[in-house]
Amino acid sequence: MKLRGKLVVHFVSQIFLILLLVASTLFLSLIFFALRLSESEADTGLAKATSDTFETWISVDDHNNWQVEDILKAAVDKQGGWLQILNGKEETVYSYHLPPEIQRKYQKEDLVSVFDQKKIKDYQVNFWSASIHDKDYVIIFGWESKSDTILSYLEREEKDLADISSYKQSTLDFIKKNNGSVYLFNEKGTLLQSVFQDIDYSQGINELELIKYQSKPWNYEHEFSYRRLSATEWLIAATPNPIFNPDHEFNRSMIGLALKIILFVIAILLVLMSVMTLWYSFRFGMPIIHTIKWIANLSKGRFEEPKNRKGRSRSRNKKGKRKQPYRLFNEVFESMEQLMETLQKDEQNRKKIQTTREEWIAGLSHDLKTPLSTIYGYSMMLESPNYDWSKEEICEIGQAMKEKSDYMSQLIEDLNLTYRLKNGALPIKRQPVRLVPFLKSFVEAFKRHPFSEGYHVSFEYQQEETTFAIDRSWFKRILENLLANAVKHNTKGTEIKVKLEESKQYIIVKIQDNGKGMDSETVSNLFNRYYRGTHTKDATEGSGLGLAISLELVHLHDGCIQVDSRTGRGTVITMEFKKKP
């Protein structure tokens, strides 16, 4: 293996290892963060848990075997609680440490009471609705609140809860056994009495603080339960909070860990960038330089890929296959080859258009010269003193000269109009028009014209009240040009239909005939002002600019035009005009 090949193998293996290291680091970091968040939810006694969390912790197979993650069980154990999962029939399908006094099947009224009071017997409960294996379940987590247990004990054993100093010894022993403390406050939140006090209430307390505890209990070092004794006194029992895990400590630790991971990943990326720089100089340098030379050739009109001394393309081997350093850029080189072919075709089309334009100008000059010669000849005849013309002959000559003049005037007007349209200098005044009466009137007028004699022209529509903003004169010009083209290039007896349709976004006008049709080349060049699909035989055939003018006028009416034609099958010209919102 040559040195270059060894270097390539070496760098590729290095890149693979570096990318694998970075990807593994990021993947492990994400897993760690996910586990840490799950542990946080578990550390807070499921107070932070959501339905989505339970759906990741709990699963069931097709045989109704339930699998519960150990982290969920640990969270339940941390508060000495229990877990119960109910199906849609309020039946228990899974339980963990469920006490015997808790029922296994519920009535709907029982569940409503549980959800309302958040309590079952002597247990506090939280509940969630989760979708597991495409089925809906209710998850109930219950635990015995020690602070609430102390208050319940006081209510049973003590006659006067407000007289803390006279509590029985057995009551004091029970409070101490549960590591609790009891506090009596007045309506202003001032501490009146206490037993086993381990919380500083010198500043007093209010019910808002207790409400905040209920919303985020994990932020408090003590668990609280309270009873309103009277309008002026209320009692609080507090015990150590087993789910104490304040947000600020967790956030600080997570931010610190995130910064360490970010710095570590940045260091890996810097090393990777250094290695990749060396690798790119070889792996990408040659193909890029080759592409630049290729583009330079195209800019100079040389439509070929750069070649080596032997006359072969630099990117290909003797068999014509792409060389290894260039294979990565195979799509780029294929696009360059397509671009080269496109430029070659464009150059051929440009030359063809140039030739066509010159032929069109020559034809236009001929079309002007022919009637001009006729006018000149007649004027010479009228000027000659050798002839004595009758009144009828003078009228006939004048009529012929007028027709030729009208044709020349129309030809010059069409030519001027095409360039005004091209430069956007044509004034257009659009006003809302009911299209059905407008098109019906136009078609009737066209049918009466001698030009359309022998052709079956008809008008069809869907809705009577179709309205669209048009410039009447220019819209007529569009229809005249298209219908005249349909008549001109088809034999008598051809059926020509003008159809009006309407959709939510467009007004659609179709010119359809069952005549000779056109080949694909004629269709593709139909609206080109430099293209003539047929040769002009006489002046009545028009200027050859009609369809190019129609296309530009359609654009001025916010429309587009499409042609569907097959030789021997007729032609359909479809104009779609976009409605204004």
N, C-alpha and C positions, 0 to 999 in steps of 0.2 A: 504494500500500500504506500502510495506517495505521501509526501509530507502534507500536501494540501488536503488529501483525503483523511489523513490522521487528524489534522486540525479540525476538519469539519465534524468528524465523529466525536472528537473531544468536546468541542463547543456545544454540539447538539446534546450530548449527554449531560454536560454541565447545566445547560438551560433547563433540561427536563428535571434535573434534581432540584434546581433552585425554585422552579415553578411549583414542583411538588412540595417543597418545604414551605413556601409561602402559602400555598393552598391548604396544606395541613395545619399550619399555624392559625390561619383565619378560621378554618373549620372547627378546630379545637377551641378557639376563642369563643366562637358562636355557641358551641355546645356548653362551654363553661358558663357563659352568660345565661343561657337558657336554664341550666341546672340551678344556678344561683338564684334566679328569679323564682323557680319552682320551690327551692328551699325557703325563700323569703315568704312565699305564700303559706308554706307548711309551718314555718316558725311563728307566724301570726295566727295560728289556730284556724286556718282556713278563712279568716276574716277578709283577706284580699282575694280569695279564690273566685273564679268566674266559671260560667258554664263551659267555656272553651278549655279552661284548665282541667276540669273534670273529664272532658272528652279525651284529653291526652293521658290522664292517669288511669282511666277505666276502659276496659274493652270486654267484649263478649263474642264467643265464636258461634258457629252455626248450631252447636249442640247445647247452647245456653250455659256454657262454662264461663264463669266470670273471672277476669284477671284484674287485680287491683295492685297498682304500683306500691312498693314499700314506703315511698315518700308520703303517700296519702295515709297509710296506716300509721306511720310515725307521727303525722300531724294530729291524727285522732287520739293516739296514745298520749301525746304531750298534754292534752287537756283532760285526759281520763274520760274521753267521750265515747260515742258510738256512732256508727254509720248505718243508714238504711236506704235501700234503693227500691222504689215502687214503680210498677209498670202502669200502663194506661187503665188497668182495672183496679187500681189502688191496692195491689197485692205486693207483698215483699218478695223480690226476686234475688236479693242479695243483702246480707247484713254482716256487720263486723262489730263484735262486743255489744250486741244488742241486749239490753237488760230484759229479764223475763217479764217484768210488768208492762213493757211496751208492746202494744198490739201489733200483730203481723199483717192484719188487713184493716183497711179504713173505709168508713163511709164518707161520701163527699162532704157531708156536713161536718164530720170530724176534721177533715183536712182543712176546710175553710176556717174552722176555729183555731187550728194549729197555726195556719198562715197568718191569721189575724193577731193572735196573742203571742206568736213566736215562743210557744211553750207547750211541752207535753208533760203532764204530771209535775214532777219537781225538776224537770230538765229544761234548760234553755235550748232553743233550736235555731238553726239557720237552714235554709232550703234553697235549692237551685233546680232549674229545668234544663235538662241536657239531652241531646240527640246522640244516641250510641247505636252504631250498626243500623242506622236509618230508622230507629224507633225512639219515641220520646219517653223519657223517664223523669221521675222526681227524686232528687237526692236530698235526704234529710240528715243533718249532722246535729247530734244532741250532746250536751255536756252538763254536768252539775256545777253550777256556779257556787263557789264556796262563800262568797260574800252574800249571795241571795239565801244560801242555806243558813248562814248566821242570822239574818233578819227573820227568816221563817221560824228558827228556833226561838228567837226572842219573843216573837208574837205568840208562840205557844206557851212559853215558860214564865214570861214576865207580865205582870198585870199593868204596870206603868212603864212603858218603854222610854218615856222622857226622863225618868228618875234613874239615870245611869249609876249613881252612887249607891243605890240600894239593890243592885242586881245580885242574884243568888251566887253563891260560890260555884255551884255547878255550871251556871251560865258563864261565869268568868273562865272556868276551866275549858268549857266548850270553845269559847272564842280563842283562847290561847292555843288549844289543840289544833285549830285551823289557821294558826298564824295570823289571826285577824285583829282588827281594831274597830272601835265603834265611836261615832262622833255625833253630837247633837248641835244643830245650828238654829239660829232664829231666822226670821223672814228676811233679814238684811244680809244673811250669810256669815254672821259672826259666830265663832265657836263658843258654845256655852259649857259643854262637858265632853269628856272623852274617856275611853278606857283602852289601855295598851297603845297609846298614841305613838305612831312612828312616821307620821306625815306632818309637815309644818303647815298649819292652817292659821298662822298668825295674821295673814292678810285676808283671811276669810275665804269663802267660796260661793259661787252662785250656780244656778241650774244650767246656765250656758256651758260651764265647764264640764258638767256631767253629760250634756248632749254631745259635746265634742268628743268625750270619751267613747260614747256609744258609736259614733261614726268612724273613729280610728282608735280602737282599744289597744292596738299594739304599740302606740306611742306613749303609753302610760305605764309606770312601774307598778302601779297597784290596780286591782280590779275593784270596781265600785258597784254597789247596789244601794238604793235609797228608798225611803218611805216618807210620805207626807203625813205627819202626825196630827197637825192642826193648821190653822191659817197662819200661825206664827212660828211653828216649829217643824223641823224635819230631821230625820235620822239617816246617817250614812254608815254602811259597813264596808270595810276595805280589807282585801287580802292581797298577798303578792301575786302579780300578774304572770302566769306561766307563758304567755305569748308576748312578753315585753321585747320589742325589737324596733326601736325608734327609726323613723325614716331618715333623719339626718345622718345617723351613723352608717346606715346601709348605703345611702347615696354617696357619702364620703369614701367608703371603702370601694364601691363600684367605680367611682370616678378615678380613684387612684389606680385601680387595676386596669381600667380602660386606657389611661395614659401610658402605663408601662407597656401594654400590648401595642399601642400605637407607635411608641418609640422603637419597640422591637421590630415591628413590621417595616417602619421607615428605614431602619438599618439594613434589613434584608433587601429592601427595594434599591437602596443605594449600591449595595454590592451587586445586585442583579443588573442595574443599569450600567455599571462599569464593565461587567462581563459582556453584556449585550452589545455595548458600543464596539468592542473588539470583534464580536461575531458579525454584527451588521456590516462592518467595513468590507468583509469578504462575501457574506451571504447575500447582501443586497446591493453592494457597490457595482458589481459587474452587470446585473440586469438593469439597474437604473441608468448607468452610463450608456448601455446598449439602447435603452428606450429614448434617451436624449438624442443620440445620433439618428435614430429612426425618425423622431419628430423633426430634426433639422433637415433630413432628406425630404420629408413631406412639405416643409415650408419652402423648399427650393423647387417643388414640382416634380421631384423624383419619387415616384410611387413604388418604392421597393424597400425591403428590409436591408439594413447594413450587412455587407458580406465580408468574408475574410479573404485572404490572398488567393485562395483556391476558388473563389466565386460562389461559395456556399453561405447560407445565412449563418450568422455567428451563433444564433440560439439553437441551431439544430445540428444533429450529427449526420454521418454519411447516410444513414437509413431514413433521414427525414424526421426523426423523433426529437422532441425537445430535450436539451441537455439538462443534467441534474441541477446546476445552479439556477437555471431559468424556470424550472418546473413550478416553483412557488408562485411565479408571476404568470402562469399559463393563461389565466383569465385576461390579464392586461394585454398580453401579446395577441390573444384572440381578438380582443377589442381593437387593437392597433391594426390587425389584418382586416377587420371589418371596416374600420375607418379608412384604410388605404383603398379598399374596394369601393367604398362610398365616394371617396374623393375622385377616384378614377371615373365612376359613373357620372358624378356631378360635372366633371370636366367634359365628358362626352355629351352630357345633356346641355351644358352651356354652349358648346360648339353647335349642337343641334338646334338650340333655341336661337342662337345667333343667325344660323342659316335660315331657319324658319322665319325669323323676323325680317331678314333681308328679302326673302321670297314674298312675305306678306306686304312689305313696303313696295316691292316691285308690282305686286298684284293691285295694291291700292293705287299706285301711280297709274297703272293701266286702267283701273276703274274710273279714275278721274279723267284720264286722257281720252277715253272712248267717248263719253258724252261731250267733252270739250271739243273734240274733233267734229262731232255732229253739229254742235252749236256754231262752230267756226264755219263749217261748210254751208249751213243754211244762211248764215249772215253774209257770206261771200255771194251766194246766189241772189239774195235779196238786194245786195248792193250793185250787182251787175246790171248795166243798162241794156244788155242783150236780151233780157227776158221781160216779158210783160205778164205779170202774175195776176190771176183772177182773185177775187175776194175769197173764194173757197180755198184756193191753194195757199194764200197768205195765212188764213186761219189754221190750216193743217200744219204749215211750217211753224207757226207760232206755238201751237199746241205741243208739237214735238220738242221745240226748244224749251218750253216751260217744263215739260216732264224731265228733260235732261238736267235743267237747272235745279229743279226740286231734288233730283237724285243727288247731285253734287252738293247741294246745301245740306241734305240729310247726312251724307257721308262725312262732310266736314264737321257737322254738329256732333255726330257720334264720336269722331276722333277727339274733338275737344272735350266731350263729356267724359270719355275714358280717363283722360289726364286730370280733369277736375276731380273725378272720383278717387283716383289714385292719390292725389295730393290733399284730399279732405276739404276741398274748397266748394263743394256743392251745397247750396242752401236747401234745407228740408224742413217742412212745417207739418208736423204730425198732429192729427186731431182724431178723437174717437169716432169710429164709423161702424155702423151695423153692416157686417160683411155680407150677409145673405142677400139683401137687396142690391148692394154694390156689385157683387160678383154676378148675380143673376142678370143685372142690367148690362154689365160688360160682355158676358157670354152671348146675350141676345144680339147686341150690336156687332159682335165679331162674326156671328153666324150670317148676318145680313151683308157683310162685306163680300164683294165678288171674289176676293182672294181665297175665301174658305168654301166656295161653291163646290159641292161634291163630297164634302167631309161631314161626318156626323159628330157635331160638337154638342156636349150636354154638360149640365151642372148638377152636382149632388151635394147634399149637406145633411148634418145630423141635428143641429140645434138652430132654431129660428133666431134666437136673440144673441148670437155670437157677436161680440164687439171688440174692436182692436184699434189702437191709434196708428193711423197711416197717413202718408202724404198721397192724396188721391191720384195726382198726375203721375208721380213716380211709380206708385204701385201698379197703375195701369200699364206703365211702360214695361215693368217686369212681366206682367201677364201677356202683353202684346208680343214681346220678344220670344217668350217660351212657346206660346201657341203658334206664332208664325214659324218658328223652327220646326214644330211638330207637323205643320201643314207642308212646309217647304220640302222636307226630306221624306215624306210618305206619299203613297199613291192615293188617288181619290177612292173613297169608300172606307177609308180608315176611320175608326171610332176614336174620338178624342174626348176625354172626360176631365172636367175640373171638379175636384172634390174638396170640401171644407170639413175639417174635423177639429175637435177641441178637447184638450186634456186639462189637468189641474194646472200645469205649468206652461203649456204651449198652445199656440194656434197653428194648425197644420193645414197647408194648402198643397194639393197634389195635382200635377198635370200628367195624365196617364193616356197612353195610346197603345193600340195593338198592331202597330206598323212594322217597319223593317227592323228596328232595333239598331244597336251599334256594337262594334267590337270594343274590347277592353282598352285599346290604345286611344280610340276616339273618345271614350268616356273619360279617361284620365286627363285628356287635353281639352275637354269640351269648353271650359271656361277660360282658356288661355287666350289672351288678346292677340298672340302671335301665331295661333294655330288655326288652320282652316281644314276641316275634315273633307270638304268637297271643293271642287274648283268652280269659281264663279263663271257662269256662262253668259250672263247679261246683267245689265244694270239693275234689273228688278230683283235680283237675288239678294240685295242688301250689302252692307259694308263688312260683314263678318265680325262686327264688334258687339252685336246684340246680346249674346250670352255673357260676355265679359262685363257688359254694363249691368245686366240683370243680377249677376253675382254681387257686384259692389252695392247695388241698390238694396238687395236683400240684407246685406250686412248693416246698412244704415238703418234698417228697420229691426235691428237686434235679432236677426235671423241667421240661419245657416241653410245650405242647400245640398242635397244628396241626389245622386243619379243611379238608378238600377236599370240596366239594360242588357239584353242578350240579342245577338243577331237572329232575326226571324221571330222574336218573341215580344217585340214591342219595348216601350220605355216608360219608366215611372220616375218623374222628377218630384222630389218631396222637399218642401220648404217648411221649416219649423221656426216660428217666431216666439220668442220668450215673452211671457206676460210680465208686466211690471207689478211688483207687490203693492 
